[in-house]
């Protein structure tokens, strides 16, 4: 059977790459398949030529493993469990398994990870609070391995499919709730400033204050890291002020729990002396005392959407549709917020 024109062109391109790189065609094949037995300098030279030629494996060639790769910026909290649950829901229905990895706090995984993914040949990659550099994107694209970024740390670019949440609207709703309760001195513990979701939540906080005609006091906005310890440490800093805030938007639920601990240590009652709002609506938000008022970020649904999208891209790589999807956040009012007058500070 005579090969199709596209197959001939693809084969000719591989042969040309091998000639230009000064290696054999099997060596190029080893690089494509992520094999470890290729010298680093040779691998780099072949990868550069693959990118220069815009080489992309045909789906018929790319026999995929029954896997979805799930990559976390950090893998150590209840937040991550909600995301894992969502991806596994979709993977299970598709007869696939999930491979977990962590980028150890880096916003892009290391090059070794990219080579490992190329060798595994999964159905797709979902990256959480992370991203890919240009060479990693080119490597996955050349292997026909689709990828989606969930809750991107920075601007993923118009050509990178991503799933996020309405973080700005969530910050606005959290702060507006406190304003409507009569609080005029409202603090905020943000997440890392390098993360787009963190900046958006604080921007929503500022917008709510400005809309209400309240001044934005920069000294009441402190930068955390979305961890419990930061909520405790920065909570002590805010609450020890002689002009302490009567309410705090904690940026996420874990920092809110740290703030709870700081308030208890200083003898402050929630919500009588301090109102607290979190963000995420993790299961623990319902269990703490008092139950936490928070902004629900639909983490499981976001993860499900990211997994479904990456599988759709694997089936129809040219049919991307909308590359940026944002799911709605919503305020969940519980018992950690009360009117400012309850704190004796009208």
C-alpha positions in Angstrom: 0.0 0.0 0.0 1.4 3.3 -1.0 1.8 5.7 1.9 -0.2 9.0 1.9 1.5 12.2 0.9 1.4 13.5 4.5 3.1 10.3 5.7 5.8 10.7 3.1 6.4 14.3 4.1 6.6 13.4 7.7 9.1 10.5 7.0 11.2 12.8 4.8 11.3 15.4 7.6 12.6 12.8 10.1 15.3 11.7 7.6 16.3 15.3 7.0 16.5 16.0 10.8 18.7 12.9 11.2 21.0 14.1 8.3 21.2 17.7 9.7 21.9 16.4 13.2 24.6 14.1 11.9 22.9 11.1 13.6 21.0 8.0 12.6 17.2 7.9 12.2 17.0 5.5 15.2 18.7 8.1 17.3 16.1 10.7 16.3 13.4 8.1 17.2 15.0 7.6 20.6 14.8 11.3 21.3 11.2 11.4 20.2 10.4 8.5 22.5 12.2 10.1 25.5 14.8 7.3 25.7 17.6 8.0 28.2 20.4 6.4 26.1 21.1 9.5 24.1 24.0 11.9 24.8 22.7 15.3 26.2 24.4 17.3 23.5 22.9 15.1 20.8 19.4 15.3 22.4 19.6 19.1 22.5 20.7 19.3 18.9 17.9 16.9 17.7 15.3 18.8 19.8 16.3 22.1 18.3 15.9 20.7 14.8 12.5 19.1 15.7 11.3 22.6 16.8 12.8 24.3 13.8 11.0 21.9 11.4 7.8 22.1 13.3 7.8 18.3 13.6 4.7 16.8 15.2 4.0 13.1 15.5 1.0 11.7 13.8 -1.5 10.4 16.2 -1.3 7.0 14.6 2.4 6.9 15.5 1.9 8.2 19.0 0.7 5.0 20.8 -0.5 6.5 24.1 -0.3 5.0 27.5 -3.6 4.9 29.5 -2.5 7.8 31.7 -3.1 11.5 32.5 -0.2 13.3 34.0 -1.2 15.7 36.8 1.5 18.2 37.8 1.3 20.3 40.9 3.3 23.4 41.9 3.1 22.0 45.4 1.5 18.8 46.6 0.8 19.0 50.3 -2.6 20.2 51.2 -6.4 19.5 51.2 -6.6 21.9 48.2 -4.6 19.4 46.2 -6.9 16.5 47.2 -9.9 18.3 45.7 -8.0 18.7 42.4 -6.9 15.1 42.4 -10.5 13.9 43.0 -11.7 15.9 40.0 -9.0 14.6 37.6 -9.5 11.0 38.8 -13.3 11.3 38.2 -12.7 12.0 34.5 -9.8 9.5 34.2 -11.8 6.7 35.8 -14.7 7.2 33.4 -12.2 7.1 30.5 -10.5 4.0 31.7 -7.3 5.9 32.5 -5.0 6.2 35.5 -3.4 9.4 36.9 0.3 10.0 37.4 1.1 12.6 40.0 4.2 14.8 40.1 5.3 18.0 41.8 7.5 20.8 40.6 8.8 21.5 44.1 7.5 25.1 44.3 8.8 26.0 40.8 6.4 27.6 38.4 7.6 25.3 35.6 8.7 21.6 36.0 12.3 20.6 35.4 13.5 19.4 32.0 13.9 15.8 33.4 10.1 15.8 34.0 9.5 16.7 30.3 11.6 13.9 29.1 9.8 11.5 31.4 6.4 12.6 30.1 7.7 12.1 26.5 8.7 8.6 27.4 5.4 7.8 29.1 3.3 9.2 26.2 0.2 9.9 28.3 -3.2 11.0 26.9 -2.5 14.4 28.2 -1.0 16.6 30.9 -2.8 18.8 33.4 -0.6 21.4 35.1 -1.9 23.1 38.3 -0.6 26.5 39.4 2.2 25.9 37.0 3.2 26.2 33.4 5.6 25.2 30.7 8.6 27.0 29.2 8.9 27.3 25.4 11.1 24.2 25.0 8.8 22.0 27.1 5.8 23.2 25.1 7.6 22.4 21.9 8.6 19.0 23.2 5.0 18.0 24.1 3.6 19.4 20.9 6.1 17.5 18.8 4.9 14.3 20.5 1.2 15.1 20.1 0.8 15.2 23.9 -1.9 17.8 24.7 -1.7 19.9 27.9 -4.0 22.2 29.9 -3.1 24.6 32.7 -5.5 24.8 35.6 -5.5 28.0 37.7 -2.4 29.3 35.9 0.2 31.1 38.0 0.8 33.7 35.3 -0.7 34.6 32.0 -0.6 31.3 30.1 -0.8 33.0 26.7 -3.6 33.0 24.2 -2.6 29.6 22.6 -2.4 27.7 25.9 -5.7 26.1 27.0 -6.4 26.9 30.6 -9.1 26.5 33.2 -9.5 29.1 36.0 -12.0 30.7 38.4 -13.4 34.2 38.8 -10.8 35.2 41.4 -11.4 38.9 41.1 -15.1 38.5 41.6 -14.4 36.2 44.6 -12.2 38.8 46.3 -14.8 41.5 45.6 -17.7 39.4 47.1 -15.7 38.5 50.2 -14.8 42.1 50.9 -18.2 43.5 50.0 -19.7 41.0 52.5 -17.5 42.5 55.3 -18.3 46.1 54.2 -22.1 45.3 54.3 -21.6 44.1 57.9 -20.3 47.5 58.8 -16.6 46.8 58.9 -14.5 49.8 57.7 -11.0 48.6 58.7 -10.5 45.3 56.7 -7.2 43.6 56.4 -6.1 41.1 53.7 -3.6 38.3 53.7 -2.8 37.6 50.0 -1.0 34.7 48.4 2.3 35.0 46.5 2.4 38.2 44.4 3.8 36.2 41.4 0.5 34.2 41.2 -2.2 35.7 39.0 -5.0 34.2 41.2 -3.5 35.9 44.2 -3.2 39.3 42.6 -6.8 39.0 41.2 -8.2 38.3 44.7 -6.5 41.3 46.2 -7.6 43.5 43.3 -11.2 42.5 44.0 -10.6 43.3 47.7 -9.4 46.8 46.7 -12.3 47.3 44.3 -14.8 46.5 47.0 -13.3 49.1 49.3 -13.0 51.8 46.7 -16.6 51.2 45.5 -17.8 51.6 49.1 -15.9 54.8 49.5 -13.5 53.3 52.0 -9.7 54.0 51.9 -7.3 51.2 51.0 -4.7 51.1 53.7 -1.6 49.4 52.1 -0.3 48.5 55.6 -3.3 46.2 56.1 -2.5 44.1 53.0 0.3 41.6 53.7 1.7 38.9 51.4 1.5 35.3 52.4 2.1 32.0 50.6 -1.3 30.3 50.9 -0.1 28.1 53.8 -1.4 27.8 57.3 1.9 29.1 58.9 1.7 32.3 56.9 -1.9 33.0 58.1 -0.7 32.5 61.7 2.4 34.6 61.4 0.8 37.5 59.4 -2.3 37.2 61.5 -0.3 38.0 64.6 1.3 40.9 62.8 -2.1 42.4 61.8 -3.9 41.7 65.1 -1.1 43.1 67.3 -1.5 46.5 65.8 -3.0 49.1 68.1 -5.4 49.9 65.2 -6.0 46.3 64.3 -8.6 45.5 61.7 -12.0 44.2 62.8 -12.2 41.9 59.8 -9.7 40.1 57.5 -10.0 38.5 54.1 -7.5 35.7 54.5 -6.9 35.0 50.8 -7.5 31.2 51.1 -8.9 28.8 53.7 -5.5 27.5 54.9 -4.4 31.0 55.8 -7.8 31.6 57.4 -7.1 28.6 59.7 -3.7 30.1 60.6 -5.5 33.4 61.4 -7.9 31.5 63.7 -4.9 30.3 65.6 -3.4 33.8 65.9 -6.7 35.2 67.1 -7.0 32.5 69.8 -3.5 33.1 71.0 -4.3 36.8 71.4 -7.6 36.1 73.2 -9.7 37.4 70.3 -13.1 35.7 69.6 -14.3 34.9 66.1 -16.7 36.5 65.1 -17.3 38.7 68.2 -13.9 40.4 68.0 -12.8 39.5 64.5 -14.6 38.5 61.3 -12.7 36.2 59.0 -13.4 35.2 55.3 -11.4 32.6 53.5 -11.3 31.4 49.9 -11.6 27.9 48.3 -14.3 26.3 50.6 -12.3 23.2 51.4 -14.2 20.6 53.5 -12.4 21.7 56.6 -14.1 25.1 56.3 -17.3 23.5 57.5 -15.6 21.6 60.4 -13.7 24.4 62.2 -15.2 26.3 65.0 -16.8 28.6 64.1 -17.5 27.3 60.6 -15.7 29.5 58.1 -17.3 32.0 55.8 -15.5 31.6 52.5 -15.6 32.0 48.8 -16.3 28.7 47.1 -13.8 28.0 44.3 -15.2 24.9 42.4 -11.9 23.0 42.6 -13.2 19.6 41.8 -15.3 20.9 38.9 -12.3 22.9 37.6 -10.1 19.8 37.7 -12.8 17.8 35.9 -13.1 20.5 33.2 -9.3 20.5 32.7 -9.2 16.7 32.4 -12.1 16.6 29.9 -10.5 19.4 27.9 -7.1 17.7 27.7 -8.8 14.5 26.5 -10.8 16.4 23.9 -7.6 18.0 22.6 -6.0 14.6 22.3 -8.9 13.5 20.1 -9.2 16.7 18.1 -6.0 18.6 18.5 -7.0 21.3 16.0 -10.4 21.9 17.6 -9.4 23.8 20.7 -12.5 26.0 21.0 -12.2 28.4 23.9 -8.7 28.3 25.3 -9.5 30.2 28.5 -12.5 29.0 30.7 -13.4 30.6 34.0 -15.8 28.9 36.4 -17.8 31.0 38.8 -17.0 31.5 42.4 -19.6 32.1 45.1 -19.7 33.4 48.7 -20.6 30.9 51.3 -21.7 32.6 54.5 -21.2 30.7 57.8 -20.4 31.7 61.3 -17.0 33.4 61.2 -18.4 36.8 60.2 -20.7 39.2 62.1 -21.6 42.9 62.2 -18.8 45.2 63.2 -20.9 46.5 66.2 -20.5 43.0 67.7 -16.9 43.8 68.2 -17.7 46.9 70.1 -16.3 49.0 67.2 -19.2 50.6 65.4 
